[in-house]
Amino acid sequence: MEETKQLGEQPIKKLLLKFSVPCVMGLLIGALYNIVDQIFIGNSSLGYLGNAATGVSFPIICIANAFAWCIGDGAAAFLSICAGRKDSESAHKCVGTGIVSTAIISIVLCAVCLIFCEPLMALFGASDATLQLACDYFRIVVCFFPAYLMFNVMNSMIRADGSPTYAMVALLLGAVINIILDPVFIFALDWGIQGAAIATVIGQVVSFVICVAYFRRPKSFKLKKSSFRIDYPVLKNLIILGGSTFIVQISMVVMTLLCNMMLFKYGALSKFGSDIPISVFSIQTKIYTIVGNIACGIALGGQPILGYNYGAKKMDRVKECYKYILLSSLTVGILATIIFIACPQIIIGIFGKQNELYMEFAVISFKIFLSFSFVTAFIKISSIFFQAIGKPVQAMVASVLRDMICFVIFTIGLCMFFEERTPGNGIYGILFASPLSDLVAGTVITILTIKFLRSLKETPESRRESAAIVSTHPGTIITIARQHGTCGKQIGELLAEKLEIPFYCKELTAIAAKDSGLAEEFLLSDYEQEDKLLYNLYLSTNVGQQSIIAQEKILRKIADEGSCVIVGRAANHVLWNYENVLKVFLYAPEEYRMQNIQDMYGDTKEKAYQHMRRSDKARAAYYQNVSGYEWKNFGNYNLCIDASIGKEAVIDIILDYMKHRK
């Protein structure tokens, strides 16, 4: 906890440098896999046709990445929670579930892609001249999807297990081997595009083997044979936690697929043909990946700093951290944009000498399509920024607005417009769609960001001083989960009074705030009153995970003191390994609960129903995220009681059960 609190005390520049450098390095190494093949293929006898062939396979590789990064990022977040609660049992289930589910997904993808290889390559823009080349490259890469996907997932798990250097070395060695083998296989052995594919998969297999070796002695968990089976509640958690990553990656798939299809269609109508534009876009996309990865790496490094200080209501530090992230990313983006516009020939030349028609389109494309690269970088860091501070709606807008909405609309509309005005010029619509998408999406996201930053205020804490854990005697710890409107809090208070033991409900958040340095209102998220989807998205953010970890730590501290009554916060699951825990669930008919809500809050019947439904969905979402199990599954509890029999009757049943239990 002291190490975490340093996020709120050490100089922002020092912290950002410490966390961002490994992130940037890791992402840049990953980008090498996408670029090295293109450089050697472009300089071989294959030329731009070879690069076009690898370009048409890129959308499917992005789809594979979407699944791998979804499970990998979800597993990393889940392992962080397990580390916070010292839950090695759930940790090994998480690792096993992640690896097995990834293996199954990769095998299915491999089979589908091998069976439908030619139709897929044709769909994604392969021409008669590049179809065979694309299939030759893609078939080899696809055969090693299991190793590729699993190494990506395991690499995320290794970082989350506290070994980021090991994870980076695994990536680096694979990339270095790819770089060494590419010229050997492509030029010395004259294996052409198949040689590039073989060099790539050998690098991936090496990274995979290094990652597998790590799991012989991980730091925070121990794997068993029983680990390697799918635990479906855990898998559901991984998907929820990694869902935002999946959406971001799929948006790239949509953009790349649309580009390839439009380039094929309108390129064929232009003087350039379809292969030159697809080849140029393949290079262009991967060159920009370097810029985007640097910006994303800086922002990802700032995630824990932003999340902690936002939770602690240290808004000046949040603004300072964001300022450094923004300035650093914009500096990189502006420098890159200047290079793209001023000297595109130098960049293009790295990928081999091509004919005049190729160079003409490449120069135009770099100057127009990448003319607002600095804005694209801003959009990418904005998504990460909002994710870090627990704003899932804004993060989702920043993730999909440019690529899945603006770019799709502008590409289709502008291609038709240019082609109608001047036949053969429809392809220029794709080039202008990018800067226009940047302008529109960038403007919207700028407004959202400014509005949010202006709303940030330092907030004094009101209840921390009085909040404290009360020492008690050894005995039964009673946890009460309840549907909204069952009077669970009042029942818990009365029960605690009769037993003369401490009672905790809302007090938990105040104590957790005091212990963690986070703000109390941050732990009581506004999303608890929103729908289940929003609350799930909130809980998957860095801020949501901090909130869960802080409250779980306090629950265990309370339980360590002895007998007490705890209402809510998935306490029955958090304290699963404690002895003498009595797990109670209170339910009741809807009419009874609605009447109680009307009496307590003065709501109308309709508002009471809405209030009840929202609250129950939020509680179910929280329980699902913490435990991986269904909140209303009666098998999770010792006692399930219909609260409509009355408070005293409920208490009598609990007390009677305690007597017989002894």
HELIX and SHEET records of a PDB file:
HELIX    1   1 GLU A    2  LYS A    5  1                                   4    
HELIX    2   2 GLN A    6  GLY A    8  5                                   3    
HELIX    3   3 ILE A   12  GLY A   42  1                                  31    
HELIX    4   4 GLY A   47  ARG A   85  1                                  39    
HELIX    5   5 SER A   88  ILE A  115  1                                  28    
HELIX    6   6 CYS A  117  LEU A  123  1                                   7    
HELIX    7   7 LEU A  131  CYS A  143  1                                  13    
HELIX    8   8 PHE A  145  ALA A  160  1                                  16    
HELIX    9   9 PRO A  164  PRO A  183  1                                  20    
HELIX   10  10 VAL A  184  ALA A  188  3                                   5    
HELIX   11  11 GLY A  192  TYR A  214  1                                  23    
HELIX   12  12 LYS A  225  SER A  227  5                                   3    
HELIX   13  13 TYR A  232  ALA A  268  1                                  37    
HELIX   14  14 ASP A  275  GLY A  311  1                                  37    
HELIX   15  15 MET A  315  ALA A  342  1                                  28    
HELIX   16  16 PRO A  344  ILE A  350  1                                   7    
HELIX   17  17 GLU A  356  PHE A  369  1                                  14    
HELIX   18  18 SER A  373  ALA A  388  1                                  16    
HELIX   19  19 PRO A  392  VAL A  400  1                                   9    
HELIX   20  20 LEU A  401  CYS A  406  3                                   6    
HELIX   21  21 PHE A  407  ARG A  421  1                                  15    
HELIX   22  22 TYR A  428  SER A  455  1                                  28    
HELIX   23  23 GLY A  488  LEU A  499  1                                  12    
HELIX   24  24 GLU A  507  SER A  516  1                                  10    
HELIX   25  25 GLU A  520  LEU A  523  1                                   4    
HELIX   26  26 ASP A  526  GLN A  529  5                                   4    
HELIX   27  27 LYS A  532  LEU A  539  1                                   8    
HELIX   28  28 ASN A  542  GLU A  561  1                                  20    
HELIX   29  29 ALA A  571  VAL A  574  1                                   4    
HELIX   30  30 GLU A  590  TYR A  601  1                                  12    
HELIX   31  31 LYS A  605  SER A  627  1                                  23    
HELIX   32  32 PHE A  634  ASN A  636  5                                   3    
HELIX   33  33 ALA A  643  ILE A  645  5                                   3    
HELIX   34  34 LYS A  647  ARG A  661  1                                  15    
SHEET    1   A 5 PHE A 503  TYR A 504  0                                        
SHEET    2   A 5 CYS A 564  VAL A 567  1                                        
SHEET    3   A 5 ILE A 477  ARG A 482  1                                        
SHEET    4   A 5 VAL A 581  TYR A 587  1                                        
SHEET    5   A 5 LEU A 639  ASP A 642  1                                        
END                                                                             
